[in-house]
Amino acid sequence: LKSYLPSTMTQQRLTDLATIALESAVLEKIEYEPIIEEFISKNTKRMMLFK
């Protein structure tokens, strides 16, 4: 049996994963906390859940 996962792996997804792997040094420098805070602040339900 073939699994469902390989059939959903598009070329764009493979390209994106390769980019992430190649740019891992850049990704390590990103500060995620401000991004997360902004995401939470966009929705009042999220604010109540995560604060």
Residue pairs with C-beta under 8 A, 6 or more apart in sequence:
20 27
39 46
40 46
40 47
40 50
40 51
41 47
